[in-house]
Structures are given as C-alpha cells and as structure tokens.
Amino acid sequence: IASKEDCKYGDQCTFAYCQEEIDVWTLERKGAINRELLFDPLGGDMRGSLTVAKLLKEHLGCFMFLCEECFDSKPRLISKKAKDSTSLCSNPDAKHNFEDN
C-alpha cells in the first residue's frame, strides 16, 4: 500500500495500513460507527428524500440561516440576519449583505 500498489489480499485483507484505518476498524468492532456510512453518509436512497422538514423532525430544534462570510471567516462567527435590517447580517463589525451569501 505504501508503494501505491493494491493489496494482494484484495477485499479479504485484514491488515490495517495506517492509524486511521486502525481507528475505523476499532470503532466499527465496538459498534460505534458503520463503515459504510463513511462512503455514503446519507445512506443511498435517503439522499433524494432529505428535506429541511425531515431534518427538523429527526433532530429537533430550529433551522436558522447564517451569514456565509462570517461562518467562513477566521475565527468562525455565527451571525444571523440583523433584527433591525434583515438584508444585513448581525455582525456588528462587518454588516455583510445577507442576501449576497
């Protein structure tokens, strides 16, 4: 594997070739993760039926739009729409145009 060659054991391989693989196998053995979800996190058929309503029902809570510029900044900021002007974000230092991002 280190030399970029396929494992000679193919799908029957039981060797871990890096720490990440060891960690995944250990967590899977303990029942903490499902390895298949690492490759298809939405579980195949669920991808097309994923909606905001279903997310809210499954995870409870509320759905909130955030300012993309603030969220992507360093350090990350969580800014909603401003209460006094819904076209701007609530960041007092920047006031990004909320509709542009």
Salt bridges, closest charged atoms under 4 A:
GLU28 OE1 - ARG35 NE 3.00
ASP40 OD1 - ARG47 NH2 2.66
GLU58 OE2 - HIS59 NE2 3.64
GLU69 OE1 - HIS96 NE2 3.31
GLU99 OE2 - LYS81 NZ 3.48
